[in-house]
Amino acid sequence: MSNLVIVESPTKARTLSRFLGDGYHISATMGHVRDLPENKLGIEIEKDFKPQYQTIGKRSKVIGELKSDAQKAQNVILATDPDREGEAIAWHVSHVLKLGEKGKRIVFHEITKSAVEEAIRHPRTIDLRLVDAQQARRILDRLVGYKLSPLLWNKLGKRWLSAGRVQSVAVRLIVEREREIENFKSQEYWIIEAELQKDQRSNIKDQSDAGNNFRARLIEIEGNPPTHKATEGQRKAEIHDKKSADSIVADLEKATYKVKSVETKETRRYPTPPFITSTMQQAAANKFGFSAKRTMRAAQKLYEEGLITYHRTDSTNIAEQAIAMVRGFIEKKFGREYLPESAKYYKTKSKVAQEAHEAIRPTDVGRMDNGNLKMENGIGREEGRLYEMIWKRFVASQMNEAIFDDTRVDINATMDNATMKQFLLRANGRKMKFDGWMAVYGGMENGKWKMENEEEKESELPDLTIDEILKLLNILPQQKFTEPPPRYTEASLIKVLEEKGIGRPSTYAPIISTIQDRRYVEKIDLPAGRQGRKFHPTDLGMAVNDFLIKHFPDIFDLQFTAKMEDELDSIANGEMKWVPVMHEFYDPLSIKIQTVYKTAAKVAVDLGTTDEKCENCGSPMVVRMSKYGKFLACSRFPECKFTKNILEKTGLTCPNCGGDIIIKRTRRGKQFYGCSNYPKCKFAAWKKEDIRK
């Protein structure tokens, strides 16, 4: 063979084989070929943190085949992914195969014929700055894990606990939010709306004429502006109890309603930028309920099949040829009025966008046919839904803005008695004049805008004039209570991690998976077996968090973690060397760990007692935690070693025998669903959706 091309996965290899001719042989590494050892630190700290890499045992056969192929090839082309992880894999492969000058590095951000051929025409050497940045992250994370985890074992008495440089900060956010919720004091308040009708010719309370009926909210009483927390364009009157609300309702039922002012202004809503990793993960979580891991798995498949650009990116840049492609498509599909005079360019919000990546976009917008993806081999429903979401966001990002007429009507409600007591109510309406980019997501039906979901529901007001008298149909008081900040979902946690500069595109999904696998946080299931989406810290997670924050406040500080991420970016950009960054982090950490070993007291993780009695000795049973989850144990341990499983019911029924479906865990701590009648019934499933089939 003349050219050997090395990639990470068989799927990527198969896609490349469609573009490259007979002169190319394509092989896959199946991921990393070298890493730090599993059973020891593997870092020579005193020698400037020199890593002791070793080949991964299960890659031995693959490495042997690659060595054989490389010896036969005139050129070896390293075509791993275009980021730090991909650069590191290429570097490790080059070392293992001893390629030297024979190895050439190519990068492409989409697996298309033109992009791959262009990359082959412009090979380069391995970028050691990117390799250093990846290596620095790997060593930092190994140092924290291997140095802090034994300390947790010693002080919290559980030999399976772990600490992570970034994962522990994510847990901290969830714990702090939980305590905000626990400390929140809810306050009662009331909002009052009047249902009004434009047409007063009817003496009957006929509410069928929806076009003339509308609602207005009370915002002022006797000219006194409210002091309650207000929302944009819609103030809330200060009503704190039912007695006050009932009094106002009684007055409003006797009042005369007259239009005080009508203000209409044109507003424009602009499209959002094409997806980057974090916004794609957030959108897929909100729209489909996908976990970050699930989203990245589907995106990986789409990328390797050549359907989208590289999916680990924090850049909103778009290649000029892609802009030309989508502009041509928009004009042909939607019409000239939907196409801006010039292309739209979006500023990357990330503090330091990694390398020269593009945003996530389709490689060919023509693959969508009447709103559906022309299915390719190996693309399932999950990937198809994600592709459609990416496609719509990209096409919309290059279209004209949507135009609305926003109307605000203020209405005086005046008592007809001697007091002439007066109230001010406000109604807001919106009417679409031009759908613009929103045409991608919906359409017009019977002259009204219809979105594919209910997020953009139109609320039109009838045509009203100043001093017009309105008919009261109903007064609608509503009791409300102020709410605490919401618990984090995967989407909102990724958003705050990104905003605070913690983590990078390749790390969001692993962070979220790890904190759940460690049993530091969990998603509480909803009734009827529905999957919960909001993170709750476990008792164990709160105990570990409190210990780390108490003894290592600087290391697990949000700003410090963000600073370390910025310094890793600076290493990748060649602005800093990696060894000084290691010393800056590790030297104070090492001293602090030794101090904590000597001075910190052991911590008892209290998970609660129960009413159950030990079946062996009759002592009370207590809740304990292992890496497999919670269980019951005798309070007289170690004198009595009786234990009992806690059944975590899901509310689902076993399709085989009718027993309860419960949450179980493998020996490695991975969650699955099984029947409570095991071993009589051996039904099991990895996903809830598989149970109902």
C-alpha positions as CSV (number, residue, x, y, z in Angstrom):
1,M,0.0,0.0,0.0
2,S,1.2,3.6,-0.6
3,N,-0.9,5.5,2.0
4,L,-2.1,4.3,5.5
5,V,-4.7,6.5,7.0
6,I,-5.3,6.1,10.8
7,V,-8.5,7.2,12.5
8,E,-10.2,6.4,15.8
9,S,-13.3,4.4,14.9
10,P,-14.5,1.9,12.3
11,T,-17.4,4.1,11.4
12,K,-15.1,7.0,10.5
13,A,-12.9,4.6,8.6
14,R,-15.9,3.3,6.6
15,T,-17.0,6.9,5.7
16,L,-13.5,7.9,4.6
17,S,-13.3,4.8,2.4
18,R,-16.2,6.2,0.3
19,F,-14.0,9.3,-0.6
20,L,-10.5,7.9,-0.9
21,G,-9.3,5.7,-3.8
22,D,-7.4,2.4,-4.0
23,G,-4.2,4.0,-3.0
24,Y,-5.4,4.4,0.6
25,H,-5.8,1.8,3.3
26,I,-7.8,3.1,6.4
27,S,-7.4,1.6,9.9
28,A,-8.9,2.5,13.2
29,T,-7.2,2.7,16.6
30,M,-10.5,2.0,18.5
31,G,-9.7,5.1,20.7
32,H,-6.6,5.8,22.7
33,V,-3.6,3.4,22.4
34,R,-1.6,4.7,25.4
35,D,-2.6,6.1,28.8
36,L,-1.4,6.5,32.4
37,P,-1.4,3.2,34.2
38,E,-4.6,2.1,36.0
39,N,-3.1,0.8,39.2
40,K,-0.7,3.6,40.2
41,L,-0.1,7.3,39.9
42,G,2.1,7.0,36.8
43,I,3.5,10.5,37.2
44,E,7.1,11.3,38.2
45,I,6.4,14.5,40.1
46,E,10.0,15.3,41.0
47,K,10.9,15.1,37.3
48,D,8.6,17.9,36.2
49,F,5.5,15.7,36.2
50,K,6.8,13.3,33.6
51,P,4.0,10.9,32.7
52,Q,4.7,7.2,32.6
53,Y,2.6,6.2,29.6
54,Q,1.9,2.5,28.8
55,T,0.1,0.9,26.0
56,I,-3.5,-0.1,26.7
57,G,-3.7,-3.9,27.0
58,K,-6.9,-4.4,25.0
59,R,-5.3,-2.4,22.1
60,S,-2.4,-4.8,21.7
61,K,-3.8,-6.6,18.7
62,V,-4.8,-3.3,17.0
63,I,-1.3,-1.9,17.7
64,G,0.3,-5.0,16.1
65,E,-1.8,-4.6,13.0
66,L,-1.1,-0.9,12.8
67,K,2.7,-1.6,13.0
68,S,2.5,-4.1,10.3
69,D,0.5,-1.8,8.0
70,A,2.8,1.2,8.8
71,Q,5.9,-0.8,7.7
72,K,4.3,-1.5,4.3
73,A,3.1,2.1,3.7
74,Q,5.1,4.9,2.1
75,N,3.1,7.5,4.0
76,V,1.2,7.3,7.3
77,I,-1.6,9.9,7.6
78,L,-2.9,10.6,11.1
79,A,-6.5,11.7,10.6
80,T,-7.8,11.7,14.2
81,D,-10.3,14.3,15.5
82,P,-9.5,18.0,15.2
83,D,-9.2,18.8,18.9
84,R,-6.7,18.3,21.7
85,E,-7.9,14.8,22.4
86,G,-7.5,13.9,18.7
87,E,-4.1,15.5,18.6
88,A,-3.0,13.5,21.6
89,I,-4.1,10.3,20.0
90,A,-2.2,11.1,16.9
91,W,0.9,11.9,19.0
92,H,0.6,8.6,21.0
93,V,0.1,6.6,17.7
94,S,3.2,8.3,16.2
95,H,5.3,7.3,19.3
96,V,4.0,3.7,19.5
97,L,4.5,3.1,15.7
98,K,7.8,5.0,15.7
99,L,6.7,7.0,12.6
100,G,9.1,9.9,12.8
101,E,9.1,11.9,9.5
102,K,6.9,9.3,7.9
103,G,3.9,10.4,9.9
104,K,1.8,13.3,8.6
105,R,-1.1,14.9,10.5
106,I,-4.2,16.1,8.7
107,V,-7.3,17.8,10.2
108,F,-10.8,18.3,8.8
109,H,-14.0,19.5,10.6
110,E,-16.4,17.6,8.4
111,I,-16.0,14.2,6.8
112,T,-16.8,15.1,3.2
113,K,-14.9,14.4,0.0
114,S,-13.9,18.0,-0.5
115,A,-12.8,18.6,3.1
116,V,-10.8,15.4,3.3
117,E,-9.1,15.9,-0.1
118,E,-8.3,19.5,1.0
119,A,-6.7,18.2,4.2
120,I,-4.6,15.6,2.4
121,R,-3.3,18.4,0.2
122,H,-2.1,20.3,3.2
123,P,-0.7,18.0,5.8
124,R,1.2,19.3,8.8
125,T,3.2,18.1,11.8
126,I,1.6,17.2,15.1
127,D,0.8,20.3,17.1
128,L,2.7,19.8,20.4
129,R,0.9,22.7,22.0
130,L,-2.4,20.9,21.7
131,V,-0.7,17.7,23.0
132,D,0.7,19.6,26.0
133,A,-2.7,21.0,26.8
134,Q,-4.4,17.6,26.7
135,Q,-1.5,16.1,28.7
136,A,-1.7,18.8,31.3
137,R,-5.5,18.2,31.8
138,R,-4.9,14.5,32.1
139,I,-2.1,14.9,34.7
140,L,-4.1,17.5,36.7
141,D,-7.1,15.2,36.9
142,R,-4.9,12.2,37.8
143,L,-3.1,14.1,40.6
144,V,-6.4,15.2,42.1
145,G,-7.9,11.8,41.9
146,Y,-5.0,9.8,43.2
147,K,-4.0,12.3,46.0
148,L,-7.4,13.4,47.3
149,S,-9.4,10.2,46.9
150,P,-7.4,8.3,49.6
151,L,-7.9,11.2,51.9
152,L,-11.6,10.9,51.5
153,W,-11.4,7.2,52.2
154,N,-9.5,7.9,55.4
155,K,-11.7,10.7,56.7
156,L,-15.1,9.6,55.5
157,G,-14.5,5.8,55.9
158,K,-15.5,4.7,52.4
159,R,-12.9,3.3,50.1
160,W,-14.7,3.9,46.9
161,L,-15.1,7.7,47.1
162,S,-13.4,10.0,44.6
163,A,-12.7,13.7,44.2
164,G,-12.3,15.4,40.8
165,R,-10.9,18.7,39.9
166,V,-14.0,19.7,37.8
167,Q,-16.6,17.2,38.9
168,S,-16.4,18.4,42.6
169,V,-17.1,21.9,41.5
170,A,-20.2,20.7,39.6
171,V,-21.3,18.9,42.8
172,R,-20.7,22.1,44.7
173,L,-23.1,24.0,42.4
174,I,-25.8,21.4,43.0
175,V,-25.3,21.3,46.7
176,E,-25.3,25.1,47.1
177,R,-28.5,25.3,45.0
178,E,-30.2,22.7,47.2
179,R,-29.3,24.7,50.3
180,E,-30.7,27.9,48.7
181,I,-34.0,25.9,48.2
182,E,-33.9,24.6,51.8
183,N,-33.4,28.1,53.2
184,F,-36.0,29.8,51.0
185,K,-39.0,31.3,52.7
186,S,-42.0,31.3,50.4
187,Q,-44.3,34.4,50.5
188,E,-48.0,34.5,49.4
189,Y,-49.1,37.0,46.8
190,W,-52.0,37.4,44.5
191,I,-52.4,38.5,40.9
192,I,-55.8,39.7,39.6
193,E,-56.9,39.7,36.0
194,A,-60.0,41.0,34.4
195,E,-61.5,39.3,31.4
196,L,-62.9,42.0,29.2
197,Q,-64.8,42.3,26.0
198,K,-64.5,45.0,23.3
199,D,-68.1,44.7,21.9
200,Q,-70.7,46.0,24.4
201,R,-73.7,45.6,22.2
202,S,-74.6,42.2,23.7
203,N,-76.2,42.3,27.2
204,I,-75.4,38.6,27.6
205,K,-72.1,37.4,29.0
206,D,-71.3,35.6,25.8
207,Q,-67.7,34.5,26.0
208,S,-67.6,32.6,22.6
209,D,-66.4,35.6,20.7
210,A,-62.7,35.0,21.4
211,G,-61.6,37.7,19.0
212,N,-63.1,40.4,21.1
213,N,-62.3,38.9,24.5
214,F,-59.0,39.5,26.2
215,R,-57.4,39.6,29.6
216,A,-55.8,42.5,31.4
217,R,-53.8,42.3,34.6
218,L,-54.0,44.7,37.6
219,I,-50.8,46.7,38.0
220,E,-51.7,49.8,40.1
221,I,-54.1,50.6,42.8
222,E,-55.0,54.3,43.3
223,G,-51.9,55.3,41.3
224,N,-49.5,53.6,43.8
225,P,-46.9,51.6,41.9
226,P,-46.3,48.0,43.2
227,T,-43.2,47.1,45.3
228,H,-43.5,43.4,44.5
229,K,-40.9,41.8,42.3
230,A,-41.9,42.8,38.7
231,T,-41.5,41.2,35.3
232,E,-40.6,42.9,32.1
233,G,-43.4,45.0,30.9
234,Q,-45.9,43.6,33.4
235,R,-45.9,44.8,37.0
236,K,-47.6,43.0,39.8
237,A,-49.8,44.9,42.3
238,E,-48.8,44.4,46.0
239,I,-51.5,42.0,47.3
240,H,-50.3,39.6,50.0
241,D,-53.4,37.9,51.3
242,K,-56.8,36.6,50.4
243,K,-58.6,39.3,52.4
244,S,-57.0,42.1,50.4
245,A,-57.6,40.2,47.2
246,D,-61.3,39.7,47.9
247,S,-61.7,43.4,48.7
248,I,-60.1,44.4,45.4
249,V,-62.2,41.8,43.5
250,A,-65.4,43.2,45.0
251,D,-64.4,46.7,43.8
252,L,-63.4,45.6,40.4
253,E,-66.7,43.9,39.8
254,K,-68.4,47.2,40.2
255,A,-66.0,49.3,38.2
256,T,-66.3,50.9,34.8
257,Y,-63.5,50.0,32.3
258,K,-62.2,52.5,29.9
259,V,-59.1,52.4,27.6
260,K,-56.5,54.9,28.8
261,S,-53.8,54.3,26.2
262,V,-52.9,52.1,23.2
263,E,-49.3,51.9,22.2
264,T,-48.1,49.7,19.3
265,K,-44.5,49.3,18.2
266,E,-42.7,47.1,15.7
267,T,-40.3,44.6,17.3
268,R,-37.9,42.2,15.7
269,R,-36.8,38.8,16.9
270,Y,-33.4,37.7,15.5
271,P,-32.4,34.1,15.0
272,T,-30.0,32.4,17.4
273,P,-26.5,31.3,16.4
274,P,-25.8,27.8,15.1
275,F,-25.2,25.2,17.8
276,I,-22.0,24.8,19.7
277,T,-21.6,21.7,22.0
278,S,-23.1,23.2,25.1
279,T,-26.1,24.8,23.4
280,M,-26.8,21.5,21.4
281,Q,-26.7,19.5,24.7
282,Q,-29.0,22.0,26.3
283,A,-31.5,22.1,23.4
284,A,-31.5,18.3,23.1
285,A,-32.2,18.0,26.9
286,N,-35.0,20.5,26.8
287,K,-36.6,19.2,23.6
288,F,-36.1,15.5,23.7
289,G,-35.1,14.8,27.3
290,F,-31.7,13.5,26.1
291,S,-28.8,13.3,28.6
292,A,-25.6,15.0,27.6
293,K,-24.0,11.6,27.1
294,R,-26.8,10.5,24.8
295,T,-26.7,13.6,22.8
296,M,-22.9,13.3,22.2
297,R,-23.3,9.6,21.3
298,A,-25.8,10.5,18.6
299,A,-23.8,13.5,17.4
300,Q,-20.7,11.3,17.2
301,K,-22.6,9.0,14.9
302,L,-23.7,11.8,12.7
303,Y,-20.2,13.3,12.5
304,E,-18.6,9.9,11.6
305,E,-21.2,9.3,9.0
306,G,-20.3,12.6,7.4
307,L,-23.6,14.3,8.1
308,I,-22.5,17.1,10.4
309,T,-19.4,19.0,11.3
310,Y,-17.3,18.2,14.3
311,H,-19.5,18.2,17.4
312,R,-17.0,19.2,20.1
313,T,-16.7,22.9,19.6
314,D,-17.3,26.3,21.3
315,S,-17.0,28.3,18.1
316,T,-19.9,29.8,16.2
317,N,-17.8,30.4,13.1
318,I,-19.2,29.1,9.7
319,A,-17.1,28.4,6.6
320,E,-17.7,30.7,3.7
321,Q,-18.6,27.8,1.4
322,A,-21.2,26.6,3.9
323,I,-22.7,30.1,4.1
324,A,-23.0,30.2,0.3
325,M,-24.6,26.8,0.4
326,V,-27.3,27.7,2.9
327,R,-28.0,31.1,1.4
328,G,-28.7,29.4,-1.9
329,F,-31.0,26.9,-0.2
330,I,-32.9,29.6,1.7
331,E,-33.6,31.6,-1.5
332,K,-34.8,28.6,-3.4
333,K,-36.8,27.0,-0.5
334,F,-38.4,30.1,1.2
335,G,-38.0,33.0,-1.2
336,R,-35.8,36.0,-1.7
337,E,-37.6,38.0,1.1
338,Y,-36.3,35.5,3.7
339,L,-32.6,36.0,2.7
340,P,-30.6,38.9,4.3
341,E,-28.7,41.2,2.0
342,S,-25.5,39.9,3.5
343,A,-24.5,36.8,5.4
344,K,-24.9,36.7,9.2
345,Y,-21.8,36.3,11.3
346,Y,-22.0,35.5,15.0
347,K,-19.5,36.4,17.7
348,T,-18.2,33.5,19.7
349,K,-19.2,34.0,23.3
350,S,-16.7,31.5,24.8
351,K,-13.8,33.1,26.6
352,V,-11.3,31.1,24.5
353,A,-12.9,29.1,21.7
354,Q,-10.8,26.0,21.1
355,E,-8.7,26.0,18.0
356,A,-10.2,26.9,14.5
357,H,-13.4,24.9,14.8
358,E,-16.7,25.7,13.1
359,A,-20.1,25.6,14.7
360,I,-22.1,22.4,14.5
361,R,-24.0,22.3,11.2
362,P,-25.1,19.9,8.5
363,T,-22.5,19.2,5.8
364,D,-25.2,19.3,3.2
365,V,-28.5,21.2,3.8
366,G,-30.1,19.4,0.9
367,R,-30.4,16.2,2.9
368,M,-33.6,17.4,4.4
369,D,-36.6,16.5,2.3
370,N,-40.0,18.1,3.3
371,G,-38.8,18.4,6.9
372,N,-37.4,14.8,7.1
373,L,-33.8,13.6,6.9
374,K,-33.1,11.4,3.9
375,M,-32.0,8.5,6.0
376,E,-28.5,7.1,5.6
377,N,-27.2,3.7,6.5
378,G,-26.8,3.3,10.2
379,I,-28.8,6.4,11.2
380,G,-31.6,5.7,13.6
381,R,-34.5,7.7,14.9
382,E,-32.4,9.3,17.7
383,E,-29.7,10.5,15.4
384,G,-32.4,11.7,12.9
385,R,-34.2,13.8,15.6
386,L,-30.9,15.4,16.6
387,Y,-29.9,16.0,12.9
388,E,-33.2,17.8,12.3
389,M,-32.7,20.0,15.3
390,I,-29.2,20.9,14.1
391,W,-30.4,21.5,10.5
392,K,-33.2,23.9,11.6
393,R,-31.0,25.9,13.8
394,F,-28.3,26.3,11.1
395,V,-30.7,27.3,8.3
396,A,-32.6,29.7,10.6
397,S,-29.4,31.3,11.7
398,Q,-28.9,32.7,8.1
399,M,-32.4,34.0,7.6
400,N,-34.1,37.3,8.1
401,E,-35.5,38.3,11.5
402,A,-39.2,37.8,12.4
403,I,-41.2,41.0,12.7
404,F,-44.0,41.6,15.1
405,D,-46.4,44.4,16.2
406,D,-46.4,44.5,20.0
407,T,-49.3,46.3,21.5
408,R,-49.7,47.5,25.1
409,V,-53.1,48.7,26.3
410,D,-53.6,50.4,29.7
411,I,-57.1,50.4,31.1
412,N,-58.6,52.5,33.9
413,A,-61.1,50.7,36.1
414,T,-63.0,53.4,38.0
415,M,-65.6,52.9,40.8
416,D,-68.9,54.6,40.1
417,N,-69.5,55.6,43.7
418,A,-68.5,58.7,45.6
419,T,-65.0,57.4,46.3
420,M,-64.1,57.3,42.5
421,K,-61.5,54.7,43.5
422,Q,-59.3,53.9,40.5
423,F,-57.3,50.9,39.3
424,L,-54.9,50.5,36.4
425,L,-54.8,47.3,34.3
426,R,-52.6,46.3,31.4
427,A,-53.0,44.0,28.5
428,N,-50.2,43.0,26.1
429,G,-50.6,41.5,22.7
430,R,-48.4,40.5,19.8
431,K,-49.2,40.0,16.1
432,M,-46.8,38.6,13.6
433,K,-46.2,40.6,10.4
434,F,-43.4,38.5,8.9
435,D,-42.3,35.1,10.1
436,G,-38.7,35.3,8.8
437,W,-36.4,32.6,10.3
438,M,-39.4,31.2,12.3
439,A,-40.7,29.7,9.0
440,V,-38.2,26.9,9.6
441,Y,-40.0,25.9,12.8
442,G,-43.7,26.4,11.8
443,G,-46.0,28.1,9.5
444,M,-49.2,30.2,9.1
445,E,-52.6,28.6,9.6
446,N,-55.8,30.6,9.0
447,G,-53.8,33.8,9.1
448,K,-52.3,33.0,12.5
449,W,-48.8,31.9,13.4
450,K,-48.4,28.3,14.5
451,M,-45.2,27.1,16.1
452,E,-44.2,23.4,16.1
453,N,-44.4,23.8,19.9
454,E,-46.3,26.1,22.2
455,E,-43.4,28.3,23.2
456,E,-44.3,31.0,20.6
457,K,-48.1,31.1,21.0
458,E,-49.5,34.4,19.6
459,S,-51.7,36.5,21.8
460,E,-53.6,39.1,19.7
461,L,-55.7,41.9,21.1
462,P,-58.8,43.3,19.4
463,D,-58.5,46.8,17.8
464,L,-59.0,49.2,20.7
465,T,-59.2,53.0,20.8
466,I,-58.6,55.5,23.6
467,D,-61.6,56.2,25.8
468,E,-63.4,53.1,24.5
469,I,-65.7,51.5,27.1
470,L,-65.1,47.8,27.7
471,K,-67.5,45.2,29.1
472,L,-66.4,43.2,32.1
473,L,-66.9,39.4,31.7
474,N,-65.1,38.1,34.7
475,I,-62.6,38.8,37.5
476,L,-59.9,36.1,37.9
477,P,-57.9,36.3,41.2
478,Q,-55.0,33.8,41.5
479,Q,-53.2,32.9,44.6
480,K,-49.4,32.6,44.1
481,F,-46.4,31.9,46.2
482,T,-42.8,33.0,45.5
483,E,-40.7,30.1,44.4
484,P,-37.1,29.2,45.3
485,P,-34.6,29.0,42.5
486,P,-35.1,25.8,40.5
487,R,-32.9,22.7,40.9
488,Y,-30.4,22.2,38.1
489,T,-31.3,20.0,35.1
490,E,-28.6,18.7,32.8
491,A,-29.3,21.6,30.5
492,S,-29.2,24.4,33.1
493,L,-26.1,22.8,34.8
494,I,-24.2,22.8,31.4
495,K,-25.3,26.4,30.9
496,V,-23.9,27.6,34.2
497,L,-20.7,25.6,33.8
498,E,-20.1,27.3,30.5
499,E,-21.0,30.7,31.8
500,K,-18.5,30.3,34.6
501,G,-15.8,29.1,32.3
502,I,-15.7,25.6,33.9
503,G,-15.1,22.7,31.6
504,R,-14.8,22.7,27.8
505,P,-16.9,21.1,25.0
506,S,-15.3,17.6,25.5
507,T,-15.9,17.6,29.2
508,Y,-19.5,18.5,29.9
509,A,-21.0,15.1,29.2
510,P,-18.3,13.2,31.3
511,I,-18.7,15.6,34.2
512,I,-22.4,15.0,34.4
513,S,-22.0,11.2,34.0
514,T,-19.3,11.0,36.6
515,I,-21.2,12.9,39.4
516,Q,-24.1,10.5,38.9
517,D,-22.0,7.4,38.7
518,R,-20.3,8.4,42.0
519,R,-23.7,8.6,43.7
520,Y,-23.0,12.3,44.6
521,V,-26.2,13.5,42.9
522,E,-29.2,11.8,41.5
523,K,-32.4,12.5,39.5
524,I,-35.4,11.7,41.5
525,D,-38.0,9.8,39.5
526,L,-41.5,11.3,39.1
527,P,-44.8,9.5,39.6
528,A,-45.8,6.6,37.3
529,G,-42.2,5.8,36.6
530,R,-41.4,8.9,34.6
531,Q,-37.8,9.9,34.5
532,G,-37.0,12.9,36.6
533,R,-34.7,15.6,35.2
534,K,-33.7,17.7,38.2
535,F,-30.5,17.0,40.2
536,H,-30.7,16.4,43.9
537,P,-27.5,16.0,45.9
538,T,-27.4,12.8,47.9
539,D,-26.5,12.8,51.6
540,L,-23.1,11.4,50.6
541,G,-22.6,14.1,48.0
542,M,-23.3,16.8,50.5
543,A,-20.9,15.2,53.0
544,V,-18.1,14.9,50.5
545,N,-18.7,18.5,49.2
546,D,-18.7,19.9,52.7
547,F,-15.4,18.2,53.5
548,L,-13.7,19.4,50.4
549,I,-15.0,23.0,50.7
550,K,-14.0,23.2,54.3
551,H,-10.4,21.9,53.8
552,F,-9.7,22.9,50.2
553,P,-11.7,26.1,49.6
554,D,-9.2,27.5,47.1
555,I,-8.8,24.3,45.0
556,F,-12.6,23.8,44.5
557,D,-13.4,27.5,44.1
558,L,-15.3,28.3,40.9
559,Q,-13.0,31.1,39.9
560,F,-9.9,29.1,40.5
561,T,-11.2,26.2,38.4
562,A,-12.1,28.6,35.6
563,K,-8.6,30.1,35.8
564,M,-7.1,26.7,35.4
565,E,-9.3,26.1,32.3
566,D,-8.0,29.4,30.9
567,E,-4.4,28.4,31.5
568,L,-5.0,25.1,29.7
569,D,-6.3,27.1,26.8
570,S,-3.2,29.3,27.0
571,I,-1.0,26.1,26.8
572,A,-2.9,25.1,23.7
573,N,-2.4,28.5,22.2
574,G,1.4,28.5,23.0
575,E,1.1,31.3,25.5
576,M,2.1,29.2,28.5
577,K,4.2,26.1,29.2
578,W,2.5,23.2,30.9
579,V,5.0,22.3,33.6
580,P,4.8,25.7,35.5
581,V,1.0,25.3,35.4
582,M,1.4,21.9,37.1
583,H,3.6,23.4,39.8
584,E,1.1,26.3,40.4
585,F,-1.7,23.8,41.0
586,Y,0.0,20.9,42.7
587,D,2.6,22.4,45.0
588,P,0.1,24.1,47.4
589,L,-2.3,21.2,47.0
590,S,0.3,18.7,48.2
591,I,1.1,20.7,51.3
592,K,-2.5,21.1,52.1
593,I,-3.3,17.4,51.8
594,Q,-0.5,16.5,54.3
595,T,-1.9,19.1,56.8
596,V,-5.5,17.8,56.4
597,Y,-4.3,14.2,57.0
598,K,-2.9,15.3,60.3
599,T,-5.5,17.7,61.5
600,A,-8.9,16.9,60.1
601,A,-11.3,14.8,62.1
602,K,-13.1,11.8,60.7
603,V,-16.6,12.5,59.3
604,A,-19.6,10.2,59.9
605,V,-21.9,10.2,56.9
606,D,-25.3,10.0,58.4
607,L,-27.9,8.6,56.0
608,G,-30.6,8.1,58.6
609,T,-32.1,5.4,60.8
610,T,-35.1,3.2,60.1
611,D,-37.9,1.5,62.0
612,E,-36.8,-1.9,60.8
613,K,-35.1,-4.4,63.2
614,C,-32.1,-6.6,62.4
615,E,-33.3,-10.1,61.5
616,N,-30.2,-11.6,63.3
617,C,-30.0,-9.6,66.6
618,G,-33.0,-7.3,66.8
619,S,-31.0,-4.1,66.8
620,P,-32.2,-1.1,64.7
621,M,-31.3,-1.1,61.0
622,V,-29.6,2.0,59.6
623,V,-29.1,3.3,56.0
624,R,-25.6,2.9,54.6
625,M,-24.1,3.6,51.2
626,S,-21.8,1.6,49.0
627,K,-20.7,2.3,45.4
628,Y,-23.7,0.2,44.4
629,G,-26.2,2.5,46.2
630,K,-28.0,2.6,49.5
631,F,-28.6,-0.5,51.7
632,L,-29.7,-1.4,55.2
633,A,-27.2,-2.6,57.7
634,C,-27.3,-3.5,61.4
635,S,-26.4,-0.6,63.7
636,R,-24.2,-3.0,65.7
637,F,-21.8,-3.5,62.8
638,P,-19.1,-4.9,63.0
639,E,-20.4,-7.2,65.8
640,C,-23.4,-8.0,63.6
641,K,-22.9,-8.0,59.8
642,F,-26.5,-8.5,58.7
643,T,-27.4,-6.3,55.6
644,K,-30.5,-6.0,53.5
645,N,-31.2,-4.4,50.1
646,I,-33.3,-1.2,49.8
647,L,-35.7,-1.6,46.9
648,E,-35.7,1.5,44.8
649,K,-39.1,1.2,43.1
650,T,-39.8,3.0,39.8
651,G,-43.6,2.6,39.6
652,L,-43.3,0.4,36.5
653,T,-44.5,-3.2,36.2
654,C,-42.4,-6.1,34.9
655,P,-43.7,-7.0,31.4
656,N,-42.8,-10.7,32.1
657,C,-44.3,-11.5,35.5
658,G,-46.1,-8.3,36.7
659,G,-43.6,-7.7,39.6
660,D,-42.2,-4.3,40.5
661,I,-39.4,-2.9,38.3
662,I,-36.6,-1.6,40.6
663,I,-33.4,0.2,40.1
664,K,-30.3,-2.1,40.4
665,R,-26.6,-1.7,39.8
666,T,-23.9,-3.8,38.3
667,R,-20.6,-4.6,40.1
668,R,-19.1,-1.5,38.5
669,G,-21.9,0.7,39.7
670,K,-23.8,1.2,36.4
671,Q,-27.5,1.6,36.9
672,F,-30.1,-0.7,35.2
673,Y,-33.7,-1.9,35.8
674,G,-34.6,-5.3,37.0
675,C,-37.6,-7.3,38.4
676,S,-38.1,-7.4,42.1
677,N,-38.9,-11.1,41.7
678,Y,-35.3,-12.0,40.7
679,P,-34.1,-14.7,40.5
680,K,-37.4,-16.3,39.7
681,C,-37.8,-13.6,37.0
682,K,-34.7,-12.5,35.2
683,F,-36.1,-9.5,33.3
684,A,-33.7,-6.6,33.0
685,A,-33.3,-3.5,30.9
686,W,-30.8,-0.6,30.6
687,K,-33.3,2.0,29.6
688,K,-36.8,2.8,30.9
689,E,-38.2,3.0,27.4
690,D,-37.2,-0.6,26.8
691,I,-39.4,-1.8,29.7
692,R,-42.6,-0.7,28.0
693,K,-41.9,-2.5,24.7
